[in-house]
Amino acid sequence: MQERRESIVTSWIPGPILDRKRRIVVAVLSVMAIVFLGLSFMFPYWKVTLKAPQYPQGLHVYVYLNRVEGDTFEVDLLNHYIGMKKLEEAAKLERSLALYIVTLISLFTLFFVFSGKKVMSLFAIPALIFPIGFLLDLFYWLYRFGHDLDPHAPIRFKPFTPTLIGEGKIGQFATIGTLGLGFYLAMISFILVVIALILRFTVCNACPYKEKCSLVCPHLFLWPPRQHQEEKR
């Protein structure tokens, strides 16, 4: 019983002993990360709700990676009165490139599975910075829209930054900003890549060929390596 327990521990916990299971887990986690990131493209990453007495049901805007949906006409009309630009003018470049960016990140994550020790972190970085990059870019556009107001607008409004997450207020409107399902799916992808990266480090640190490893790992699913087997005999 004790031997069986030790066998399970050495198979899954980082240490000098490495088996094929951990390498396969890295590949499975990476593929799952790609799937979750791809699914995130289909759902909104951010949602904002505006509430006021004249809109008892509220106005809802959903921000996807490549488009903006919801009550955009009504919100654009309200924004016009305080000198804000139309929603469609925000992040035009980012939205036009979104599909290509997600595809490129997915390819990098796939390359991460087969990459050598010296470059594997580079292939994992895009998937790790993507959710954070989205939030930073969204905050930038919220700040820009709230500060780049038309001075000739019907209603003079003091520059402001709409609330990214949580409750805020714009004039007589109460706002609620929340992260959408798409962002949470991207975060799951982020977590899976982090776990896969940690496991890859344990895989590479225990590999007898780690010093000779280059761009591609030739022993990814072969364990123990032939040299190690011969030494054990």
ZICOR-V818788 format. One record per residue. N is the residue number from 1. RES is the residue in one letter. PSI is psi in radians with two decimals (none if undefined). OMEGA is omega in radians with two decimals (NA if undefined). D_LAST is the distance of its C-alpha to the last C-alpha in Angstrom with 2 decimals. Layout:
# ZICOR-V818788
N RES PSI OMEGA D_LAST
N RES PSI OMEGA D_LAST
This chain:
# ZICOR-V818788
1 M -0.76 3.14 26.17
2 Q -0.70 3.13 24.94
3 E -0.68 3.13 21.29
4 R -0.72 3.14 22.59
5 R -0.74 3.12 24.69
6 E -0.60 3.12 21.94
7 S -0.72 3.12 19.86
8 I -0.74 -3.12 22.96
9 V -0.82 -3.10 23.62
10 T -0.34 3.14 20.27
11 S -0.49 -2.98 20.60
12 W -0.34 -3.12 24.08
13 I 2.39 -3.11 24.87
14 P 2.40 -3.13 23.99
15 G -3.02 -3.11 21.25
16 P -0.38 -3.12 17.97
17 I 2.33 -3.09 16.19
18 L 2.44 3.06 17.21
19 D 3.07 -3.05 17.22
20 R -0.49 -3.08 19.18
21 K -0.78 -3.08 22.16
22 R -0.61 3.10 23.26
23 R -0.70 3.11 23.32
24 I -0.66 3.12 25.35
25 V -0.70 3.10 27.63
26 V -0.79 -3.14 28.41
27 A -0.75 -3.13 29.53
28 V -0.79 3.13 31.54
29 L -0.70 -3.14 33.25
30 S -0.74 3.10 34.17
31 V -0.71 3.09 35.67
32 M -0.69 3.11 37.57
33 A -0.71 3.10 38.88
34 I -0.74 -3.13 40.19
35 V -0.81 -3.13 41.88
36 F -0.67 3.11 43.57
37 L -0.71 3.09 44.76
38 G -0.72 3.11 46.18
39 L -0.59 -3.10 47.94
40 S -0.45 -3.14 49.42
41 F -0.41 -3.06 51.41
42 M -0.15 -3.05 53.44
43 F 2.74 3.14 54.64
44 P 2.49 3.09 56.76
45 Y -0.43 -3.08 55.11
46 W 2.55 3.13 58.25
47 K 2.42 3.04 61.47
48 V 2.37 3.12 64.74
49 T 2.27 3.08 67.65
50 L 2.26 -3.11 71.18
51 K 2.39 3.10 73.67
52 A 2.79 -3.12 77.43
53 P -0.64 -3.11 80.52
54 Q -0.14 3.08 81.34
55 Y 1.31 -3.07 77.84
56 P -0.52 3.12 77.30
57 Q -0.18 -3.12 74.23
58 G 2.79 3.04 72.81
59 L 2.33 -3.04 71.62
60 H 2.32 3.08 67.95
61 V 2.27 -3.11 65.98
62 Y 2.17 -3.12 62.39
63 V 1.99 3.03 60.32
64 Y 3.07 3.10 57.57
65 L -0.55 -3.03 55.41
66 N 0.10 -3.11 57.70
67 R 2.94 3.06 61.01
68 V 2.26 -3.11 63.37
69 E 3.01 3.12 64.93
70 G -2.58 -3.11 67.33
71 D 0.97 -3.05 70.84
72 T -0.61 -3.12 70.61
73 F -0.82 -3.13 74.22
74 E -0.73 -3.13 75.68
75 V -0.70 3.09 73.45
76 D -0.65 3.12 74.31
77 L -0.75 3.11 77.97
78 L -0.70 3.13 77.71
79 N -0.57 -3.13 75.75
80 H -0.65 -3.08 78.53
81 Y -0.47 -3.14 81.05
82 I 0.09 3.04 79.11
83 G 0.27 3.09 78.07
84 M 2.64 3.13 74.41
85 K 2.89 3.08 72.92
86 K 2.62 -3.10 71.93
87 L -0.58 -3.09 68.48
88 E -0.26 -3.13 67.59
89 E -0.13 -3.13 67.93
90 A 2.40 3.00 65.00
91 A 0.77 3.14 61.58
92 K -0.79 -3.12 62.55
93 L -0.80 -3.12 59.83
94 E -0.74 -3.12 57.11
95 R -0.63 -3.13 58.19
96 S -0.46 -3.11 58.35
97 L -0.05 -2.99 54.80
98 A -0.84 -3.11 53.27
99 L -0.69 3.13 51.76
100 Y -0.65 3.13 50.28
101 I -0.81 3.12 48.85
102 V -0.72 3.11 47.20
103 T -0.75 -3.13 45.80
104 L -0.73 3.11 44.47
105 I -0.70 3.11 42.85
106 S -0.72 3.12 41.21
107 L -0.71 3.10 39.81
108 F -0.71 3.12 38.54
109 T -0.65 3.09 36.82
110 L -0.73 3.09 35.18
111 F -0.55 3.12 34.10
112 F -0.64 -3.12 32.66
113 V -0.69 -3.03 30.01
114 F -0.04 -3.06 28.72
115 S 2.77 3.09 29.56
116 G 3.01 -3.05 27.37
117 K -0.65 -3.03 27.21
118 K -0.40 -3.05 30.13
119 V -0.03 -3.02 32.60
120 M -0.63 -3.14 31.64
121 S -0.62 3.14 34.18
122 L -0.66 -3.14 36.92
123 F -0.40 -3.14 36.48
124 A -0.41 -3.04 36.69
125 I -0.81 -3.11 39.80
126 P -0.73 3.14 42.42
127 A -0.51 -3.11 41.60
128 L -0.57 -3.09 41.76
129 I -0.19 -3.05 45.11
130 F -0.92 -3.13 46.82
131 P -0.70 3.13 48.28
132 I -0.70 3.11 49.38
133 G -0.66 3.11 50.87
134 F -0.81 -3.12 52.86
135 L -0.73 3.13 54.39
136 L -0.72 3.14 55.30
137 D -0.70 3.11 56.86
138 L -0.76 3.12 58.76
139 F -0.67 3.11 60.09
140 Y -0.80 -3.11 61.18
141 W -0.57 3.05 63.23
142 L -0.77 3.12 64.72
143 Y -0.79 -3.09 65.79
144 R -0.76 3.14 67.16
145 F -0.62 -3.11 69.12
146 G -0.29 -3.11 70.58
147 H -0.39 3.14 71.64
148 D 1.13 -3.08 72.67
149 L 2.57 3.11 75.76
150 D 2.06 -3.12 78.78
151 P -0.26 -3.13 81.61
152 H 0.26 -3.14 84.16
153 A 2.68 -3.14 82.78
154 P -0.61 -3.13 85.36
155 I 2.16 3.10 83.82
156 R 2.26 -3.07 82.86
157 F 2.38 3.10 79.57
158 K 2.37 3.13 77.84
159 P 2.50 -3.07 74.38
160 F 2.99 3.05 71.58
161 T 2.00 3.10 67.93
162 P 2.54 -3.11 67.35
163 T 2.24 3.14 64.97
164 L -0.91 3.13 61.42
165 I 2.20 3.13 60.29
166 G -2.92 -3.07 62.76
167 E 2.51 3.10 66.54
168 G -3.02 -3.12 68.91
169 K 2.30 3.05 72.46
170 I 1.78 -3.07 74.13
171 G -2.19 3.13 77.89
172 Q 0.01 -3.11 78.86
173 F 2.29 2.96 75.50
174 A 2.36 -3.10 72.74
175 T 2.57 3.07 69.30
176 I 1.99 3.12 65.96
177 G 2.26 -3.14 62.82
178 T 2.63 3.06 59.63
179 L 2.50 -3.08 56.22
180 G 3.06 -3.12 55.73
181 L -0.66 -3.14 53.07
182 G -0.73 3.14 51.83
183 F -0.71 -3.14 51.01
184 Y -0.63 3.06 49.16
185 L -0.69 3.09 47.06
186 A -0.59 3.10 46.28
187 M -0.63 3.05 45.31
188 I -0.75 3.08 42.91
189 S -0.74 3.10 41.37
190 F -0.85 -3.11 41.27
191 I -0.73 3.13 39.46
192 L -0.70 3.12 36.86
193 V -0.67 3.10 36.13
194 V -0.83 3.13 35.88
195 I -0.76 3.14 33.29
196 A -0.67 -3.13 31.36
197 L -0.73 3.11 31.55
198 I -0.79 3.12 30.23
199 L -0.66 3.12 27.24
200 R -0.64 3.09 26.65
201 F -0.73 3.12 26.64
202 T -0.61 3.09 23.90
203 V -0.85 -3.06 21.92
204 C -0.66 -3.12 22.48
205 N -0.49 -3.14 22.01
206 A -0.12 -3.08 18.44
207 C 2.26 3.13 17.57
208 P -0.20 -3.12 15.79
209 Y 0.21 -3.01 18.39
210 K -0.55 -3.13 21.38
211 E -0.40 -3.12 22.97
212 K -0.07 -3.06 23.04
213 C 2.46 -3.13 24.32
214 S -2.30 -3.08 27.85
215 L -0.67 -3.10 30.38
216 V 2.44 3.11 28.14
217 C 1.98 -3.12 24.65
218 P -0.14 -3.07 22.66
219 H 0.43 -2.99 19.73
220 L -0.83 -3.08 22.06
221 F 0.26 3.14 20.98
222 L 1.88 3.12 17.42
223 W 2.41 -0.11 14.94
224 P 2.64 3.07 12.18
225 P 2.75 -3.05 12.74
226 R -0.71 -3.14 10.84
227 Q -0.72 -3.12 10.12
228 H -0.65 3.13 8.78
229 Q -0.73 -3.12 6.42
230 E -0.67 3.11 5.18
231 E -0.60 -3.13 5.41
232 K -0.62 3.10 3.81
233 R none NA 0.00
